[in-house]
Amino acid sequence: MVISWHHLLPAIGLPTPADIQTTRPLLASIPDAYPSNLLIADTYGVVVVVVSLLVVAIALASLWSAARQMPRGVMLAIALVVFIASLVIPPGDIRELHALTGAMRMFGFVGFIMGIVDLFRKR
């Protein structure tokens, strides 16, 4: 006695293979949610780099201004945590992910130097 599982699918709310075959052309006709020409354009890469640099600059400025209220060494610790977190993110072929890890590493490196200067600076 062979029991087919196809008749159980509608009972639990899942589509049957026949349903999948009829909906496949419908799904293929739906356009993508993003314009692919925008993501391929060279200017998009420049925008990603500029936004990353602006985020790093704003983060460093806010870290520097907040360091005056924090005890010594906290700036260094924050920079190290951000840099180590950037090493944990897995590499991929997505340029936004590369921009994120690059921005985190820039922030961590420059923040580390600023933290060393903050350790030896007289307040």
VMD Tcl script that builds the backbone (N, CA, C; Angstrom):
set m [mol new atoms 369]
animate dup $m
set s [atomselect $m all]
$s set {name element resname resid chain x y z} {
  {N N MET 1 A 0.840 -1.170 0.000}
  {CA C MET 1 A 0.000 0.000 0.000}
  {C C MET 1 A 0.891 1.240 0.000}
  {N N VAL 2 A 0.747 2.057 -1.013}
  {CA C VAL 2 A 1.526 3.278 -1.149}
  {C C VAL 2 A 0.633 4.457 -0.808}
  {N N ILE 3 A 1.104 5.281 0.102}
  {CA C ILE 3 A 0.353 6.468 0.505}
  {C C ILE 3 A 1.028 7.685 -0.114}
  {N N SER 4 A 0.268 8.464 -0.841}
  {CA C SER 4 A 0.792 9.675 -1.450}
  {C C SER 4 A 0.622 10.837 -0.479}
  {N N TRP 5 A 1.611 11.643 -0.389}
  {CA C TRP 5 A 1.566 12.784 0.518}
  {C C TRP 5 A 0.937 14.006 -0.139}
  {N N HIS 6 A 0.712 13.941 -1.470}
  {CA C HIS 6 A 0.162 15.093 -2.180}
  {C C HIS 6 A -1.256 15.438 -1.729}
  {N N HIS 7 A -2.020 14.443 -1.336}
  {CA C HIS 7 A -3.381 14.740 -0.911}
  {C C HIS 7 A -3.430 15.342 0.493}
  {N N LEU 8 A -2.331 15.258 1.234}
  {CA C LEU 8 A -2.287 15.835 2.579}
  {C C LEU 8 A -1.953 17.330 2.566}
  {N N LEU 9 A -1.335 17.801 1.507}
  {CA C LEU 9 A -0.881 19.192 1.457}
  {C C LEU 9 A -2.016 20.200 1.591}
  {N N PRO 10 A -3.128 20.074 0.840}
  {CA C PRO 10 A -4.205 21.064 1.027}
  {C C PRO 10 A -4.827 21.011 2.423}
  {N N ALA 11 A -4.786 19.849 3.050}
  {CA C ALA 11 A -5.393 19.734 4.376}
  {C C ALA 11 A -4.632 20.544 5.414}
  {N N ILE 12 A -3.325 20.689 5.229}
  {CA C ILE 12 A -2.542 21.471 6.196}
  {C C ILE 12 A -2.228 22.869 5.685}
  {N N GLY 13 A -2.818 23.248 4.545}
  {CA C GLY 13 A -2.684 24.616 4.053}
  {C C GLY 13 A -1.515 24.853 3.119}
  {N N LEU 14 A -0.866 23.809 2.638}
  {CA C LEU 14 A 0.255 23.967 1.719}
  {C C LEU 14 A -0.199 23.723 0.291}
  {N N PRO 15 A 0.432 24.381 -0.684}
  {CA C PRO 15 A 0.023 24.181 -2.073}
  {C C PRO 15 A 0.494 22.824 -2.599}
  {N N THR 16 A -0.267 22.273 -3.502}
  {CA C THR 16 A 0.100 21.011 -4.148}
  {C C THR 16 A 1.065 21.308 -5.284}
  {N N PRO 17 A 1.755 20.285 -5.805}
  {CA C PRO 17 A 2.633 20.530 -6.958}
  {C C PRO 17 A 1.892 21.112 -8.157}
  {N N ALA 18 A 0.635 20.756 -8.345}
  {CA C ALA 18 A -0.139 21.330 -9.453}
  {C C ALA 18 A -0.384 22.818 -9.224}
  {N N ASP 19 A -0.639 23.211 -7.978}
  {CA C ASP 19 A -0.816 24.629 -7.658}
  {C C ASP 19 A 0.461 25.415 -7.926}
  {N N ILE 20 A 1.578 24.807 -7.594}
  {CA C ILE 20 A 2.864 25.485 -7.803}
  {C C ILE 20 A 3.112 25.686 -9.290}
  {N N GLN 21 A 2.791 24.686 -10.112}
  {CA C GLN 21 A 2.992 24.811 -11.554}
  {C C GLN 21 A 2.112 25.896 -12.162}
  {N N THR 22 A 0.908 26.086 -11.632}
  {CA C THR 22 A 0.036 27.124 -12.192}
  {C C THR 22 A 0.418 28.520 -11.718}
  {N N THR 23 A 1.005 28.650 -10.547}
  {CA C THR 23 A 1.376 29.979 -10.052}
  {C C THR 23 A 2.767 30.414 -10.478}
  {N N ARG 24 A 3.580 29.515 -10.975}
  {CA C ARG 24 A 4.942 29.877 -11.379}
  {C C ARG 24 A 4.958 30.941 -12.476}
  {N N PRO 25 A 4.131 30.850 -13.550}
  {CA C PRO 25 A 4.138 31.946 -14.537}
  {C C PRO 25 A 3.661 33.273 -13.962}
  {N N LEU 26 A 2.733 33.225 -13.010}
  {CA C LEU 26 A 2.282 34.463 -12.382}
  {C C LEU 26 A 3.405 35.123 -11.600}
  {N N LEU 27 A 4.159 34.330 -10.855}
  {CA C LEU 27 A 5.268 34.889 -10.085}
  {C C LEU 27 A 6.371 35.418 -10.991}
  {N N ALA 28 A 6.588 34.801 -12.131}
  {CA C ALA 28 A 7.620 35.260 -13.055}
  {C C ALA 28 A 7.240 36.586 -13.694}
  {N N SER 29 A 5.940 36.882 -13.790}
  {CA C SER 29 A 5.521 38.121 -14.434}
  {C C SER 29 A 5.581 39.326 -13.499}
  {N N ILE 30 A 5.776 39.116 -12.187}
  {CA C ILE 30 A 5.838 40.223 -11.232}
  {C C ILE 30 A 7.214 40.881 -11.339}
  {N N PRO 31 A 7.272 42.198 -11.516}
  {CA C PRO 31 A 8.577 42.854 -11.625}
  {C C PRO 31 A 9.302 42.868 -10.278}
  {N N ASP 32 A 10.607 43.039 -10.356}
  {CA C ASP 32 A 11.410 43.105 -9.140}
  {C C ASP 32 A 11.041 44.329 -8.322}
  {N N ALA 33 A 11.348 44.258 -7.029}
  {CA C ALA 33 A 10.994 45.351 -6.126}
  {C C ALA 33 A 11.954 46.531 -6.232}
  {N N TYR 34 A 13.100 46.343 -6.836}
  {CA C TYR 34 A 14.077 47.418 -6.956}
  {C C TYR 34 A 14.459 47.584 -8.423}
  {N N PRO 35 A 14.790 48.792 -8.821}
  {CA C PRO 35 A 15.241 48.984 -10.201}
  {C C PRO 35 A 16.674 48.478 -10.355}
  {N N SER 36 A 16.857 47.470 -11.176}
  {CA C SER 36 A 18.175 46.844 -11.288}
  {C C SER 36 A 19.202 47.772 -11.925}
  {N N ASN 37 A 18.762 48.714 -12.772}
  {CA C ASN 37 A 19.732 49.615 -13.387}
  {C C ASN 37 A 20.348 50.563 -12.372}
  {N N LEU 38 A 19.650 50.852 -11.267}
  {CA C LEU 38 A 20.216 51.710 -10.220}
  {C C LEU 38 A 21.365 51.001 -9.508}
  {N N LEU 39 A 21.194 49.709 -9.213}
  {CA C LEU 39 A 22.213 48.984 -8.478}
  {C C LEU 39 A 23.425 48.657 -9.334}
  {N N ILE 40 A 23.276 48.680 -10.637}
  {CA C ILE 40 A 24.394 48.385 -11.529}
  {C C ILE 40 A 25.180 49.656 -11.862}
  {N N ALA 41 A 24.557 50.792 -11.754}
  {CA C ALA 41 A 25.180 52.052 -12.159}
  {C C ALA 41 A 26.434 52.341 -11.335}
  {N N ASP 42 A 27.406 52.977 -11.988}
  {CA C ASP 42 A 28.653 53.339 -11.308}
  {C C ASP 42 A 28.427 54.410 -10.257}
  {N N THR 43 A 27.464 55.266 -10.469}
  {CA C THR 43 A 27.226 56.336 -9.506}
  {C C THR 43 A 26.707 55.793 -8.181}
  {N N TYR 44 A 26.054 54.645 -8.199}
  {CA C TYR 44 A 25.563 54.057 -6.951}
  {C C TYR 44 A 26.728 53.675 -6.042}
  {N N GLY 45 A 27.804 53.162 -6.614}
  {CA C GLY 45 A 28.987 52.833 -5.823}
  {C C GLY 45 A 29.605 54.064 -5.188}
  {N N VAL 46 A 29.619 55.160 -5.922}
  {CA C VAL 46 A 30.155 56.409 -5.383}
  {C C VAL 46 A 29.277 56.898 -4.234}
  {N N VAL 47 A 27.964 56.770 -4.390}
  {CA C VAL 47 A 27.043 57.183 -3.328}
  {C C VAL 47 A 27.279 56.340 -2.074}
  {N N VAL 48 A 27.483 55.043 -2.233}
  {CA C VAL 48 A 27.724 54.164 -1.080}
  {C C VAL 48 A 29.014 54.556 -0.359}
  {N N VAL 49 A 30.058 54.873 -1.109}
  {CA C VAL 49 A 31.333 55.266 -0.501}
  {C C VAL 49 A 31.197 56.601 0.219}
  {N N VAL 50 A 30.527 57.564 -0.404}
  {CA C VAL 50 A 30.370 58.883 0.213}
  {C C VAL 50 A 29.545 58.781 1.492}
  {N N VAL 51 A 28.462 58.004 1.454}
  {CA C VAL 51 A 27.644 57.838 2.655}
  {C C VAL 51 A 28.451 57.154 3.756}
  {N N SER 52 A 29.259 56.162 3.388}
  {CA C SER 52 A 30.091 55.482 4.391}
  {C C SER 52 A 31.087 56.437 5.031}
  {N N LEU 53 A 31.714 57.273 4.224}
  {CA C LEU 53 A 32.682 58.229 4.773}
  {C C LEU 53 A 32.002 59.257 5.665}
  {N N LEU 54 A 30.807 59.702 5.274}
  {CA C LEU 54 A 30.070 60.648 6.119}
  {C C LEU 54 A 29.680 60.012 7.451}
  {N N VAL 55 A 29.257 58.775 7.418}
  {CA C VAL 55 A 28.893 58.080 8.657}
  {C C VAL 55 A 30.109 57.928 9.566}
  {N N VAL 56 A 31.254 57.590 8.994}
  {CA C VAL 56 A 32.479 57.462 9.801}
  {C C VAL 56 A 32.859 58.809 10.403}
  {N N ALA 57 A 32.795 59.876 9.613}
  {CA C ALA 57 A 33.158 61.201 10.125}
  {C C ALA 57 A 32.219 61.641 11.249}
  {N N ILE 58 A 30.923 61.423 11.072}
  {CA C ILE 58 A 29.965 61.801 12.115}
  {C C ILE 58 A 30.167 60.954 13.364}
  {N N ALA 59 A 30.432 59.658 13.186}
  {CA C ALA 59 A 30.650 58.784 14.343}
  {C C ALA 59 A 31.918 59.174 15.102}
  {N N LEU 60 A 32.977 59.525 14.380}
  {CA C LEU 60 A 34.212 59.940 15.055}
  {C C LEU 60 A 34.028 61.271 15.781}
  {N N ALA 61 A 33.307 62.196 15.172}
  {CA C ALA 61 A 33.068 63.484 15.831}
  {C C ALA 61 A 32.225 63.304 17.088}
  {N N SER 62 A 31.219 62.447 17.008}
  {CA C SER 62 A 30.400 62.224 18.203}
  {C C SER 62 A 31.173 61.469 19.270}
  {N N LEU 63 A 32.046 60.566 18.857}
  {CA C LEU 63 A 32.881 59.860 19.838}
  {C C LEU 63 A 33.844 60.827 20.516}
  {N N TRP 64 A 34.413 61.731 19.750}
  {CA C TRP 64 A 35.351 62.695 20.312}
  {C C TRP 64 A 34.647 63.650 21.279}
  {N N SER 65 A 33.458 64.094 20.928}
  {CA C SER 65 A 32.743 65.006 21.820}
  {C C SER 65 A 32.232 64.278 23.067}
  {N N ALA 66 A 31.866 63.028 22.935}
  {CA C ALA 66 A 31.396 62.264 24.099}
  {C C ALA 66 A 32.547 61.824 24.994}
  {N N ALA 67 A 33.753 61.800 24.453}
  {CA C ALA 67 A 34.908 61.346 25.241}
  {C C ALA 67 A 35.228 62.312 26.373}
  {N N ARG 68 A 34.784 63.531 26.277}
  {CA C ARG 68 A 35.058 64.503 27.344}
  {C C ARG 68 A 34.275 64.190 28.604}
  {N N GLN 69 A 33.125 63.531 28.466}
  {CA C GLN 69 A 32.327 63.169 29.635}
  {C C GLN 69 A 32.628 61.747 30.122}
  {N N MET 70 A 33.317 60.954 29.311}
  {CA C MET 70 A 33.620 59.567 29.682}
  {C C MET 70 A 34.977 59.484 30.365}
  {N N PRO 71 A 35.178 58.467 31.193}
  {CA C PRO 71 A 36.505 58.279 31.769}
  {C C PRO 71 A 37.514 57.865 30.699}
  {N N ARG 72 A 38.766 58.008 31.046}
  {CA C ARG 72 A 39.822 57.644 30.093}
  {C C ARG 72 A 39.762 56.161 29.772}
  {N N GLY 73 A 40.007 55.850 28.518}
  {CA C GLY 73 A 40.026 54.467 28.071}
  {C C GLY 73 A 38.717 53.975 27.484}
  {N N VAL 74 A 37.624 54.679 27.719}
  {CA C VAL 74 A 36.338 54.242 27.187}
  {C C VAL 74 A 36.312 54.414 25.665}
  {N N MET 75 A 36.896 55.494 25.166}
  {CA C MET 75 A 36.962 55.705 23.728}
  {C C MET 75 A 37.763 54.593 23.063}
  {N N LEU 76 A 38.851 54.206 23.687}
  {CA C LEU 76 A 39.678 53.125 23.169}
  {C C LEU 76 A 38.901 51.809 23.166}
  {N N ALA 77 A 38.155 51.549 24.218}
  {CA C ALA 77 A 37.364 50.319 24.304}
  {C C ALA 77 A 36.265 50.286 23.249}
  {N N ILE 78 A 35.585 51.407 23.033}
  {CA C ILE 78 A 34.527 51.465 22.021}
  {C C ILE 78 A 35.113 51.211 20.638}
  {N N ALA 79 A 36.251 51.826 20.355}
  {CA C ALA 79 A 36.886 51.643 19.049}
  {C C ALA 79 A 37.298 50.187 18.843}
  {N N LEU 80 A 37.835 49.563 19.863}
  {CA C LEU 80 A 38.238 48.161 19.730}
  {C C LEU 80 A 37.033 47.240 19.537}
  {N N VAL 81 A 35.954 47.514 20.239}
  {CA C VAL 81 A 34.750 46.691 20.089}
  {C C VAL 81 A 34.200 46.808 18.667}
  {N N VAL 82 A 34.161 48.018 18.135}
  {CA C VAL 82 A 33.651 48.210 16.777}
  {C C VAL 82 A 34.569 47.543 15.755}
  {N N PHE 83 A 35.882 47.654 15.955}
  {CA C PHE 83 A 36.817 47.034 15.019}
  {C C PHE 83 A 36.710 45.511 15.066}
  {N N ILE 84 A 36.617 44.937 16.247}
  {CA C ILE 84 A 36.487 43.482 16.362}
  {C C ILE 84 A 35.146 43.017 15.799}
  {N N ALA 85 A 34.097 43.803 15.985}
  {CA C ALA 85 A 32.795 43.460 15.404}
  {C C ALA 85 A 32.857 43.462 13.881}
  {N N SER 86 A 33.668 44.339 13.310}
  {CA C SER 86 A 33.795 44.353 11.848}
  {C C SER 86 A 34.514 43.113 11.339}
  {N N LEU 87 A 35.354 42.525 12.158}
  {CA C LEU 87 A 36.043 41.299 11.757}
  {C C LEU 87 A 35.135 40.081 11.838}
  {N N VAL 88 A 34.088 40.164 12.640}
  {CA C VAL 88 A 33.170 39.037 12.823}
  {C C VAL 88 A 32.185 38.935 11.657}
  {N N ILE 89 A 31.860 40.055 11.028}
  {CA C ILE 89 A 30.899 40.044 9.915}
  {C C ILE 89 A 31.502 39.237 8.773}
  {N N PRO 90 A 30.766 38.238 8.273}
  {CA C PRO 90 A 31.334 37.389 7.217}
  {C C PRO 90 A 31.486 38.146 5.904}
  {N N PRO 91 A 32.549 37.850 5.160}
  {CA C PRO 91 A 32.722 38.528 3.875}
  {C C PRO 91 A 31.696 38.023 2.866}
  {N N GLY 92 A 31.336 38.884 1.960}
  {CA C GLY 92 A 30.367 38.523 0.934}
  {C C GLY 92 A 30.637 39.313 -0.323}
  {N N ASP 93 A 29.802 39.106 -1.312}
  {CA C ASP 93 A 29.958 39.818 -2.572}
  {C C ASP 93 A 28.999 41.002 -2.681}
  {N N ILE 94 A 28.486 41.451 -1.558}
  {CA C ILE 94 A 27.545 42.565 -1.552}
  {C C ILE 94 A 28.324 43.834 -1.217}
  {N N ARG 95 A 28.238 44.826 -2.087}
  {CA C ARG 95 A 29.062 46.021 -1.859}
  {C C ARG 95 A 28.599 46.840 -0.673}
  {N N GLU 96 A 27.330 46.760 -0.312}
  {CA C GLU 96 A 26.880 47.454 0.894}
  {C C GLU 96 A 27.491 46.829 2.134}
  {N N LEU 97 A 27.664 45.503 2.123}
  {CA C LEU 97 A 28.304 44.817 3.243}
  {C C LEU 97 A 29.782 45.176 3.322}
  {N N HIS 98 A 30.427 45.276 2.170}
  {CA C HIS 98 A 31.820 45.722 2.150}
  {C C HIS 98 A 31.936 47.157 2.672}
  {N N ALA 99 A 30.988 47.999 2.314}
  {CA C ALA 99 A 31.000 49.388 2.798}
  {C C ALA 99 A 30.797 49.425 4.305}
  {N N LEU 100 A 29.903 48.585 4.818}
  {CA C LEU 100 A 29.664 48.542 6.263}
  {C C LEU 100 A 30.907 48.095 7.020}
  {N N THR 101 A 31.506 46.997 6.581}
  {CA C THR 101 A 32.699 46.515 7.289}
  {C C THR 101 A 33.861 47.488 7.128}
  {N N GLY 102 A 33.979 48.096 5.952}
  {CA C GLY 102 A 35.046 49.091 5.759}
  {C C GLY 102 A 34.859 50.301 6.647}
  {N N ALA 103 A 33.624 50.771 6.761}
  {CA C ALA 103 A 33.353 51.924 7.621}
  {C C ALA 103 A 33.616 51.581 9.082}
  {N N MET 104 A 33.234 50.380 9.486}
  {CA C MET 104 A 33.479 49.971 10.875}
  {C C MET 104 A 34.978 49.854 11.153}
  {N N ARG 105 A 35.734 49.349 10.184}
  {CA C ARG 105 A 37.187 49.223 10.381}
  {C C ARG 105 A 37.864 50.582 10.389}
  {N N MET 106 A 37.399 51.499 9.527}
  {CA C MET 106 A 37.959 52.854 9.560}
  {C C MET 106 A 37.673 53.519 10.896}
  {N N PHE 107 A 36.424 53.404 11.350}
  {CA C PHE 107 A 36.052 53.981 12.634}
  {C C PHE 107 A 36.877 53.351 13.757}
  {N N GLY 108 A 37.034 52.038 13.734}
  {CA C GLY 108 A 37.798 51.365 14.773}
  {C C GLY 108 A 39.260 51.766 14.774}
  {N N PHE 109 A 39.858 51.872 13.583}
  {CA C PHE 109 A 41.274 52.223 13.504}
  {C C PHE 109 A 41.524 53.658 13.951}
  {N N VAL 110 A 40.747 54.594 13.396}
  {CA C VAL 110 A 40.948 55.997 13.769}
  {C C VAL 110 A 40.531 56.213 15.226}
  {N N GLY 111 A 39.463 55.542 15.653}
  {CA C GLY 111 A 39.054 55.639 17.051}
  {C C GLY 111 A 40.096 55.072 17.997}
  {N N PHE 112 A 40.806 54.023 17.565}
  {CA C PHE 112 A 41.892 53.473 18.376}
  {C C PHE 112 A 43.004 54.506 18.561}
  {N N ILE 113 A 43.375 55.175 17.486}
  {CA C ILE 113 A 44.410 56.221 17.583}
  {C C ILE 113 A 43.926 57.363 18.474}
  {N N MET 114 A 42.664 57.764 18.294}
  {CA C MET 114 A 42.114 58.828 19.139}
  {C C MET 114 A 42.049 58.375 20.603}
  {N N GLY 115 A 41.759 57.106 20.835}
  {CA C GLY 115 A 41.715 56.584 22.201}
  {C C GLY 115 A 43.078 56.572 22.857}
  {N N ILE 116 A 44.117 56.254 22.085}
  {CA C ILE 116 A 45.487 56.299 22.623}
  {C C ILE 116 A 45.859 57.739 22.972}
  {N N VAL 117 A 45.510 58.675 22.088}
  {CA C VAL 117 A 45.789 60.084 22.371}
  {C C VAL 117 A 45.015 60.538 23.608}
  {N N ASP 118 A 43.770 60.064 23.740}
  {CA C ASP 118 A 42.951 60.441 24.892}
  {C C ASP 118 A 43.514 59.880 26.186}
  {N N LEU 119 A 44.150 58.726 26.120}
  {CA C LEU 119 A 44.733 58.138 27.333}
  {C C LEU 119 A 45.851 59.015 27.903}
  {N N PHE 120 A 46.655 59.587 27.014}
  {CA C PHE 120 A 47.831 60.348 27.460}
  {C C PHE 120 A 47.610 61.853 27.462}
  {N N ARG 121 A 46.435 62.299 27.074}
  {CA C ARG 121 A 46.148 63.728 27.043}
  {C C ARG 121 A 45.830 64.219 28.443}
  {N N LYS 122 A 46.288 65.391 28.763}
  {CA C LYS 122 A 45.975 65.989 30.056}
  {C C LYS 122 A 44.659 66.746 29.954}
  {N N ARG 123 A 43.781 66.502 30.887}
  {CA C ARG 123 A 42.478 67.165 30.842}
  {C C ARG 123 A 42.473 68.342 31.772}
}
mol reanalyze $m
mol bondsrecalc $m
mol representation Tube
mol addrep $m
